[in-house]
Amino acid sequence: MNGPGDVLSLDRATLQAELSGSELLPYGEVLEGVLTGDPLLSVRADTAEDCWRILEPVLKAWARDSAPLEEYAAGSDGPEGWRAD
């Protein structure tokens, strides 16, 4: 990491962090944050709406089968038509 002084001089640093040991499952932690007003594990409303604005036309196209969803096996190189042999 860069330290104070010469911006081209790098020093080693050790990062130490203690993570809280929550008794809740991950989804429970998100819900707890929503209920207590802690936004750390959730997104802002305008961001969520923007994501749906982008995703909704894709979902509708898949439902109409006008943009077919190509399936392929996990761990493979992807759909047959995508290969650049």
C-alpha positions as a Markdown table, in Angstrom:
| # | Residue | x | y | z |
|---|---|---|---|---|
| 1 | Met | 0.0 | 0.0 | 0.0 |
| 2 | Asn | 1.1 | 3.6 | -0.5 |
| 3 | Gly | 2.1 | 5.4 | 2.6 |
| 4 | Pro | 2.5 | 9.0 | 3.3 |
| 5 | Gly | 5.3 | 10.7 | 1.4 |
| 6 | Asp | 6.6 | 9.2 | -1.8 |
| 7 | Val | 3.6 | 8.0 | -3.8 |
| 8 | Leu | 5.9 | 5.4 | -5.6 |
| 9 | Ser | 7.0 | 3.9 | -2.4 |
| 10 | Leu | 5.1 | 0.8 | -1.3 |
| 11 | Asp | 5.0 | -0.7 | 2.2 |
| 12 | Arg | 3.6 | -4.0 | 3.4 |
| 13 | Ala | 0.5 | -3.8 | 5.7 |
| 14 | Thr | -1.4 | -6.5 | 7.5 |
| 15 | Leu | -5.1 | -6.3 | 7.5 |
| 16 | Gln | -6.9 | -7.5 | 10.6 |
| 17 | Ala | -10.6 | -7.6 | 11.0 |
| 18 | Glu | -13.0 | -9.3 | 13.4 |
| 19 | Leu | -16.3 | -10.3 | 11.9 |
| 20 | Ser | -19.3 | -10.5 | 14.1 |
| 21 | Gly | -20.5 | -14.0 | 14.8 |
| 22 | Ser | -24.2 | -13.6 | 14.2 |
| 23 | Glu | -26.6 | -16.3 | 15.2 |
| 24 | Leu | -28.8 | -15.5 | 12.2 |
| 25 | Leu | -28.6 | -17.2 | 8.8 |
| 26 | Pro | -27.4 | -14.8 | 6.1 |
| 27 | Tyr | -30.9 | -14.1 | 4.8 |
| 28 | Gly | -32.0 | -13.4 | 8.4 |
| 29 | Glu | -29.2 | -10.8 | 8.7 |
| 30 | Val | -30.5 | -9.0 | 5.6 |
| 31 | Leu | -34.1 | -9.1 | 7.0 |
| 32 | Glu | -32.9 | -7.8 | 10.4 |
| 33 | Gly | -31.1 | -4.9 | 8.6 |
| 34 | Val | -34.3 | -4.0 | 6.8 |
| 35 | Leu | -36.4 | -4.1 | 10.0 |
| 36 | Thr | -33.9 | -2.0 | 12.0 |
| 37 | Gly | -33.1 | 0.4 | 9.2 |
| 38 | Asp | -29.5 | -0.7 | 8.7 |
| 39 | Pro | -28.9 | -0.4 | 4.9 |
| 40 | Leu | -25.5 | -2.2 | 4.9 |
| 41 | Leu | -26.7 | -5.5 | 3.4 |
| 42 | Ser | -29.4 | -4.1 | 1.1 |
| 43 | Val | -29.6 | -1.8 | -1.9 |
| 44 | Arg | -31.2 | 1.6 | -2.2 |
| 45 | Ala | -34.7 | 1.7 | -3.7 |
| 46 | Asp | -33.7 | 3.6 | -6.8 |
| 47 | Thr | -30.9 | 1.1 | -7.5 |
| 48 | Ala | -33.4 | -1.9 | -7.2 |
| 49 | Glu | -35.9 | -0.1 | -9.5 |
| 50 | Asp | -33.2 | 0.6 | -12.0 |
| 51 | Cys | -32.1 | -3.1 | -12.0 |
| 52 | Trp | -35.7 | -4.2 | -12.6 |
| 53 | Arg | -36.0 | -1.6 | -15.4 |
| 54 | Ile | -33.1 | -3.3 | -17.1 |
| 55 | Leu | -34.0 | -6.9 | -16.3 |
| 56 | Glu | -37.8 | -6.9 | -16.9 |
| 57 | Pro | -37.6 | -6.6 | -20.8 |
| 58 | Val | -35.1 | -9.6 | -20.8 |
| 59 | Leu | -37.5 | -11.7 | -18.7 |
| 60 | Lys | -40.4 | -10.8 | -21.0 |
| 61 | Ala | -38.4 | -11.7 | -24.1 |
| 62 | Trp | -37.6 | -15.1 | -22.6 |
| 63 | Ala | -41.2 | -15.6 | -21.7 |
| 64 | Arg | -42.2 | -14.8 | -25.3 |
| 65 | Asp | -39.3 | -17.1 | -26.5 |
| 66 | Ser | -38.2 | -14.2 | -28.7 |
| 67 | Ala | -34.7 | -14.3 | -27.1 |
| 68 | Pro | -34.2 | -18.0 | -26.3 |
| 69 | Leu | -32.3 | -18.9 | -23.2 |
| 70 | Glu | -29.6 | -21.2 | -24.1 |
| 71 | Glu | -28.9 | -23.9 | -21.6 |
| 72 | Tyr | -25.5 | -25.7 | -21.1 |
| 73 | Ala | -23.9 | -28.0 | -18.6 |
| 74 | Ala | -22.2 | -26.6 | -15.6 |
| 75 | Gly | -18.4 | -26.5 | -16.0 |
| 76 | Ser | -18.7 | -26.7 | -19.8 |
| 77 | Asp | -17.4 | -24.1 | -22.3 |
| 78 | Gly | -20.9 | -22.7 | -22.7 |
| 79 | Pro | -23.6 | -23.1 | -25.3 |
| 80 | Glu | -22.6 | -24.8 | -28.6 |
| 81 | Gly | -23.2 | -21.7 | -30.7 |
| 82 | Trp | -20.9 | -19.6 | -28.6 |
| 83 | Arg | -17.7 | -21.5 | -29.1 |
| 84 | Ala | -15.0 | -19.8 | -31.0 |
| 85 | Asp | -13.2 | -22.9 | -32.3 |
